[in-house]
Amino acid sequence: MIETSSPTSAEPQSPRVVVLVPAYREVDSLPQVLEALRMQTRPADRVIVTLDPHRESGRTAQLERIAHEAGAEVWHSVGNRHKKAGNLNGALSRLLPDLSDQDGILVQDADTCLDPHFIEVTRRKMGQGYGAVGGTFRGRSGGRLCGAFQRNEFARYARDTARKKGKVLCLTGTACLFRAGALKDVLEARKSGRLPPAEGVYDTKALTEDNELTLALKHLHHRIVAPPRATMTTEVMETWTALAKQRLRWKRGALENLIDYGVTRYTAEGWARQLVAFLGVSVSTAYIGFVIWYLAIGAGLRIAPFWIAFTAFYAIERAITVKSRGWRVSIASVLVLPEWFYDLFLQGVHLRALADTALRRERAW
């Protein structure tokens, strides 16, 4: 005798992907951002634009209209006093209880456009056991010389990440897919004291909440990765003043995150990079000081063969590492002085970040 039976419960659903797009002033870029999400080879199951209605009511209304026209849901924050991190904490507190541990939450900026395979690639990686999957980004046009240097910097970062097979120190805040279960672990660990305390998944006290969340995930033994095909475009800072402000926040925030977590197996590389950066600033400062001193005493400058060889190596390295941007950019990068001055600019910002941290100056952004 053959017995037949009908299932008593629904078959398990495949993991979902929910997108959170915290928006504030991005009226010009949000339509393109939502269109890029619509064009994904693996579409998101839900797209939610989260707004802070109390901050700029006029722009909020525009953003809400754009989101609705693109078919996205719109959520409004309630009582948020902590900008992007607070906005996301409110949305996650509402969203996480309804998701399974294997569902994915893609958090992306409202000025970042994902390339078509981003969700497909990151979701596949998450299926291999990763707790969070980020990516690399290209800088969009604009910013003249300041923007050109940033685009070169981003190209070098993407090349370095690809050579390391996706190993990164920090998950980019521009766009990252998190496993819902990993974020639930972060919440529980903050409540139990296993992680630095915070009001939600994101630490609203941190200047670089994305870097802090990366450290939190690592300390809970969740694996992270940034696969080379998970790519996107984002805006560059248009002026040197805006760039200095952005990088000061990044560098000081990263240093303060390391201080909060102390020296552990997961912060060792970060501390090592801080040391290397400090040594780089020291060497550059000493070199410039000696050049000025020799010129001041009228001794002149003698070009030693070692420095000729070193300069040639630097020029070749600069050209090779931006070849993805085309031969014209590579040739321009052979000119050592512009690239060197950009490095000096970033080193100066790093020195300022070290001083602000040591002197406990007011933190604001």
C-alpha positions in Angstrom: 0.0 0.0 0.0 1.3 3.5 -1.0 0.5 6.3 1.4 0.4 9.9 0.2 0.4 13.0 2.3 0.3 16.7 1.7 2.9 18.9 3.4 1.7 20.3 6.7 3.9 23.4 6.5 5.2 25.7 3.8 8.5 24.9 2.2 11.4 27.0 3.5 11.9 30.2 1.5 15.2 31.1 0.0 17.0 33.9 1.8 15.7 37.4 1.0 17.6 40.6 0.4 16.3 43.8 1.8 17.9 47.1 0.9 18.1 50.1 3.3 19.0 53.4 1.7 19.4 56.2 4.3 18.8 59.5 2.5 19.2 63.1 3.6 20.1 65.5 0.8 20.6 63.2 -2.2 17.8 64.5 -4.4 20.0 64.6 -7.5 21.5 61.1 -7.1 18.6 59.0 -5.6 16.8 58.4 -8.9 20.0 56.9 -10.4 20.6 54.9 -7.2 17.1 53.3 -7.3 17.4 52.7 -11.0 20.7 50.8 -10.4 18.9 48.6 -7.8 16.1 47.9 -10.3 18.7 46.8 -12.9 20.4 44.2 -10.6 20.8 40.7 -12.1 19.5 39.4 -8.7 16.8 41.9 -7.8 16.3 42.9 -4.1 13.1 41.6 -2.5 12.4 44.9 -0.8 13.9 48.4 -1.2 13.4 50.8 1.7 14.4 54.5 1.7 14.8 55.7 5.2 14.3 59.5 5.8 14.8 61.9 8.7 11.7 64.1 8.3 12.6 66.6 10.9 15.9 67.7 9.4 15.0 69.3 6.0 11.2 69.0 5.3 11.5 70.3 1.7 14.1 67.9 0.7 12.4 65.1 2.6 9.3 65.6 0.6 11.3 65.4 -2.7 13.1 62.3 -1.6 9.8 60.6 -0.6 8.3 61.4 -4.0 11.4 60.0 -5.8 11.3 56.8 -3.8 7.6 56.2 -4.3 7.9 56.8 -8.1 10.7 54.2 -8.2 8.5 51.7 -6.3 10.5 51.8 -3.1 9.1 51.8 0.4 9.6 54.9 2.5 10.2 54.8 6.3 10.6 57.9 8.5 12.9 57.9 11.5 11.4 58.9 14.9 13.4 61.0 17.3 16.7 60.4 15.6 19.5 62.6 16.9 22.4 60.7 15.4 22.4 61.3 11.6 23.0 58.2 9.4 23.8 55.8 12.2 20.7 56.7 14.2 18.6 56.5 11.1 19.8 53.0 10.4 19.5 51.8 14.0 15.8 52.8 13.9 15.2 51.0 10.7 17.1 47.9 11.8 15.2 47.7 15.1 12.0 47.5 13.1 13.3 45.2 10.3 15.5 42.6 12.1 12.7 40.8 14.1 10.9 39.9 10.9 13.9 38.5 9.1 15.5 35.0 9.3 19.1 34.7 10.2 20.0 33.8 6.6 18.3 36.8 5.1 20.5 39.7 3.8 20.3 43.4 4.6 22.1 45.6 2.0 22.9 49.0 3.5 24.0 51.5 0.9 24.4 55.3 0.6 22.0 57.4 -1.4 24.8 58.6 -3.6 26.1 55.2 -4.5 25.1 53.3 -7.7 25.6 49.6 -7.7 26.9 47.8 -10.8 24.4 45.2 -12.1 26.0 42.1 -10.5 26.5 43.5 -7.0 23.7 41.8 -5.2 24.2 38.5 -7.1 27.9 38.4 -6.2 27.6 39.5 -2.6 24.6 37.1 -2.0 26.6 34.2 -3.4 29.5 35.0 -1.1 27.1 35.2 1.9 25.9 31.7 1.0 29.4 30.5 1.5 29.3 31.5 5.2 30.4 35.1 5.3 28.7 37.4 7.8 29.1 40.6 5.7 30.2 41.2 2.1 31.3 44.6 0.9 32.9 45.7 -2.4 35.1 48.3 -4.1 34.1 51.6 -5.7 35.0 53.9 -8.5 34.8 57.7 -8.2 32.4 59.4 -10.5 33.4 62.5 -12.5 33.8 65.9 -10.9 36.1 67.6 -8.5 38.7 68.6 -11.2 42.2 67.7 -10.0 41.0 66.9 -6.5 38.5 64.4 -7.9 41.1 62.9 -10.3 43.4 62.1 -7.4 40.5 60.4 -5.5 39.6 58.4 -8.6 43.3 57.2 -8.8 43.2 56.4 -5.1 40.0 54.3 -5.4 41.5 52.5 -8.4 44.6 51.5 -6.4 42.4 50.4 -3.5 40.3 48.2 -5.8 43.5 46.7 -7.3 45.0 46.0 -3.9 41.8 44.4 -2.7 41.6 42.1 -5.8 45.2 41.1 -5.3 44.4 40.1 -1.7 41.4 38.1 -3.0 38.9 40.3 -1.2 40.6 40.6 2.2 39.9 44.1 3.6 40.6 45.9 6.9 37.2 47.7 6.8 33.9 47.1 5.0 33.0 50.1 2.9 30.1 52.1 4.1 29.1 53.0 0.5 27.4 49.6 0.2 27.6 46.3 2.1 25.4 43.2 2.4 25.0 41.9 6.0 23.6 38.6 7.1 20.7 39.4 9.4 21.9 36.8 11.9 25.3 38.6 12.2 23.6 41.9 12.9 21.4 40.2 15.6 24.6 38.8 17.1 26.0 42.4 17.3 22.9 43.6 19.1 23.0 40.8 21.6 26.8 41.2 22.2 26.4 45.0 22.9 23.7 44.2 25.4 25.7 41.5 27.2 28.9 43.6 27.3 31.0 41.4 24.9 31.2 44.5 22.6 31.5 48.2 23.4 28.0 49.5 24.3 25.9 51.3 21.7 22.3 52.2 21.2 21.9 49.7 18.3 23.7 47.9 15.6 25.6 51.0 14.7 27.6 52.9 17.4 26.3 56.4 17.2 29.3 57.7 19.2 31.8 56.6 16.6 32.9 59.0 13.9 33.3 56.0 11.5 30.4 53.7 12.4 31.1 51.4 9.5 34.7 50.7 10.7 33.4 50.1 14.2 30.8 47.7 12.9 33.5 45.8 11.0 35.5 45.4 14.2 32.4 44.3 16.0 31.7 41.6 13.4 35.3 40.4 13.5 35.4 40.1 17.3 32.2 37.9 17.1 34.1 35.7 14.6 32.0 36.6 11.6 34.0 36.4 8.3 34.0 39.4 6.0 35.1 39.8 2.4 35.0 42.3 -0.5 34.9 40.3 -3.8 36.4 42.0 -6.9 33.2 41.8 -8.9 31.2 43.6 -6.2 31.7 47.0 -7.6 29.9 50.4 -7.6 30.4 54.1 -8.3 30.2 56.9 -5.7 30.6 60.6 -5.6 34.0 62.2 -4.9 34.6 65.2 -2.7 34.5 68.3 -5.0 36.9 70.5 -3.0 40.1 70.1 -1.0 38.4 71.5 2.1 35.6 68.9 1.8 38.1 66.1 1.2 40.2 67.2 4.2 37.1 67.2 6.4 36.1 63.7 5.2 39.5 62.1 5.6 40.0 63.7 9.0 36.8 62.0 10.2 37.9 58.7 8.6 41.4 58.7 10.1 40.4 60.0 13.5 37.4 57.7 13.7 39.5 54.6 12.7 42.1 55.5 15.4 39.4 55.9 18.1 37.8 52.6 17.1 41.1 50.9 17.6 41.5 52.5 21.0 38.0 51.4 22.0 38.8 47.8 21.1 42.4 47.7 22.4 45.1 45.4 21.0 43.5 42.1 19.8 44.1 39.7 17.0 41.5 41.6 15.0 43.0 45.1 15.6 46.7 44.1 15.2 46.8 45.0 11.5 45.0 48.2 12.1 47.5 49.2 14.7 50.4 48.2 12.4 49.0 50.4 9.7 48.7 53.3 12.1 52.4 52.9 12.9 53.4 52.7 9.3 51.3 55.8 8.5 53.0 57.7 11.4 56.4 56.6 10.2 55.5 57.8 6.7 54.5 61.2 8.0 57.7 61.4 10.1 59.9 60.6 7.1 58.2 63.0 4.8 58.4 65.8 7.4 62.1 65.1 8.0 62.8 65.0 4.2 61.1 68.3 3.5 62.8 69.9 6.6 66.2 68.8 5.3 65.5 70.2 1.8 64.5 73.5 3.2 67.5 73.6 5.5 70.0 72.9 2.7 68.4 75.5 0.5 68.4 78.0 3.4 72.1 77.6 4.1 73.0 77.8 0.4 74.4 74.3 0.3 72.4 73.3 -2.8 71.1 69.9 -3.5 73.0 66.9 -4.8 71.0 64.2 -6.5 72.3 60.8 -5.4 71.9 57.7 -7.6 69.8 56.1 -4.8 67.2 58.9 -5.0 67.1 58.7 -8.8 66.4 55.0 -8.6 63.8 55.5 -5.8 62.0 58.2 -7.8 61.9 56.0 -10.9 60.5 53.1 -8.9 57.8 55.4 -7.4 56.8 56.7 -10.8 56.5 53.2 -12.3 54.4 52.0 -9.4 52.1 55.0 -9.7 51.5 54.3 -13.3 51.0 50.6 -13.1 48.5 50.8 -10.1 46.1 53.0 -12.1 46.3 51.3 -15.4 42.6 50.2 -15.0 41.7 53.9 -15.6 43.4 54.0 -19.0 46.8 54.9 -20.5 46.4 58.7 -20.3 45.9 58.5 -16.5 48.9 56.1 -16.2 51.1 58.5 -18.2 50.0 61.5 -16.0 50.8 59.4 -12.9 54.4 59.1 -14.0 54.8 62.8 -13.1 56.0 62.2 -9.6 55.4 65.6 -8.0 51.5 65.8 -8.3 51.1 62.3 -6.8 53.6 63.0 -4.1 51.9 66.2 -3.1 48.6 64.4 -2.8 50.3 61.8 -0.5 51.6 64.7 1.5 48.1 66.2 1.8 46.7 62.9 3.1 49.7 62.6 5.5 49.0 66.1 6.8 45.4 65.1 7.5 46.6 62.0 9.3 48.9 64.1 11.5 46.0 66.4 12.3 43.9 63.3 13.2 46.6 62.1 15.6 46.9 65.5 17.2 43.1 65.9 17.6 42.9 62.4 19.2 45.8 63.0 21.6 44.5 66.4 22.6 40.9 65.2 22.8 39.6 68.0 20.6 35.9 68.4 19.9 34.6 65.7 17.5 32.2 66.9 14.9 31.2 66.2 11.3 
